[in-house]
Amino acid sequence: MRLSALVLAVAFAGTAAVPAAGAVRDPAPAAAPVAGPIVQLFQWPWDSIAQECRGTLGPKGFGAVQVSPPQEHVILDGENHPWYQDYQPVSYQLESRRGNREQFAAMVSACNDAGVEIYADAVVNHMAASDAVGSAGTAHTKYDYPGLYGDADFSDCRRDIANYDDQWEVRNCELLGLADLKTGSDHVRSTEIGYLNDLIGLGVSGFRVDGVKHMPPEDVGAIFGALDAVPGTGAKPYVFQEVIADQTTSAGEYSGNGDVTEFGYHHVVSDAFKDGSLAQLANLPDQVELPGDQAVVFIDNHDTQRSEPTLTYKDGAAYDLANAFMLAYPYGTPQLISGFAFDDPDAGPPADSEGRTSPASCSDEAWVCEHARPVIAGMAGFHQEVRGADLVNWWDDGAGRIAFGRGDAGFVVLNREDAAVEQQTFQTSLPAGTYCDVMSGELQDGSCTGGTAEVGEDGTFTTSIRGVSGIALHTGAKLS
């Protein structure tokens, strides 16, 4: 199936505004992220995301959902529909195994109405690697995607990257056989801008940009700097870029285009909660490259879960505590993941016999729903409540137990040790009163559904914390 006239018109709508290749560009806007954390609902269908926004994400204080790539993708039925087929675009029609254009638009509207923004995973570096048929029925061959791109739209280096120490190769040769687009060309830029503006027109508020280190920074800036404002807000979309930094590519090279994923944070914090050495996290900003206001941080994402699984949902309480730390500590914009259970790292999501993704539900054990775990769900509201407050009252035991406050708005204690903390007194800057522990419950109808803590006039409280557990208090969950 070829692109419809409507989709073609959308795809080329941005031509007049696109910066010419080689022209001096204005920096892409660094729009502010939402107050609440981002949760990546990895491979969730559109209808299921709409339900989750209304039922859980909005009420719990999550700020945005990162959705999987919405464009038409290749169908790899001979490989049992692996998760990565979605990252191989065939066209920019909104027809994927997660739903169609109408379902996508309805999902965006439902989430926005629930106070949850939608950030789409944008694949703009490449097209599909194989000769096949796409999820909307588009037949294609490598370097020929009907009505969209032809041979001249792809880089001249038509082989896999052989030397990752060569920056030119990394940016111009092919990643795992994927057809590398000439993102410096006017035609490619205008086509991608048209696709992204189509998503913005449907209410999408931001983008996670895939594979950014494989594109020159000026190309990324030219594309994402030319996007429309989000309807009803007057603001440019929030942009954060996937950059796996190494000795050839630094995260800072791309920070002028928007926020950047700080993979160094993942290594430092995930390692600490894996082996229990939490005291070292007191000076966390000194151990990573980016300033906090430019960084998107995570404990794990869909790639690290599969390629370097330091800490994942399979690690239970230690994983939950690591995410609690991320949501409490004042560095970066936190991004959570909520996906599906897997043993095979290539496995796709639960699906029917034709590879179309099954409805996602937290009552179905096939979907892990990390975001709905009590500790993580409770800390989403904590993060929103303490936003902008300074780190205060740090305490540690030199090993696996830490505590710290966020101004006079919140306080958290984390115990990574197996042994309990017995009747320890902590100094906070909280106002006196009775607080709900949001790691074990919430404030509901004037009472706490979980544990409580009594903060005295001097700002102290005394409590016991069982092994591999914690307590979190904030002023939004304080009894009257």
DAPEKA-V655622 format. One line per field, one symbol per residue. ss: DSSP state (2 for helix, 1 for strand, 0 for the rest). psi: psi as a letter, one per 20 degrees, with the letter a starting at -180 (. if undefined). burial: 1 if it has 9 or more other ideal C-beta (glycine too) atoms within 8 Angstrom, else 0. Layout:
ss: ???
psi: ???
burial: ???
//
This chain:
ss: 000022222220002220000000000000000000011110000222222222222222000111100000110022200022222010000001001022222222222220001111110001100001110000111001100010222100000100000022222201000011100002222222222222222000011110022200222222220000100000010111100000000022222220111022222222222220022222222220000222111000000222200000222022222222222200001111110100000000001000001000000000100222022222222222220000111111000011111100011111100000111111100000111100000011001100011110000111111000111111222100
psi: prprhghggghjhjghippqpiqpqqqqqmqqrrhrqpponojpqghhgghhgghggghijqhqpoqrpirprqomhijkmrhihijnqgrkqmoaiiragghghhggggghhjjpqpopoooihraqhroaqrijjoprrpjoopjfqahijqqhnlrqphoiiohgghiiapokjpooqniiqgggghghggghhggghijpirppoqkhijqqhhgghhgiijqrqppihjqqqppqpoonqaihpqhhhiiiiarqpnhhggggggggigijmhhiihkghijrgqqhjippqqgqahghhhhmmgpahijchhgghghgghihpmpropprqobqqqgoiiqrrpraijjppqpppiioihphlhhipgggghighgghhjpiqqprlpqrjidjprqrrnckhrqqppoiqhqqpompppprjqqqapqpoiiibropljrpibrrqoprhjjqqprqprqmaaqpqriilpq.
burial: 001000110111111001100000101101101101111111111111111111011101111111111111111100001110111111111111111000111111111101011111111111111001011101010101110110001110100010000000111111100111111111011111111111110111111111111110101111111110010000001111111010001010011011111111111111111101111010010001010101111111110111001111001011111111111110111111111100000111111000101101000100100111111111111111110010011111001111111110111111111000100101011100111111111110000101111010001110101001111111101110
//
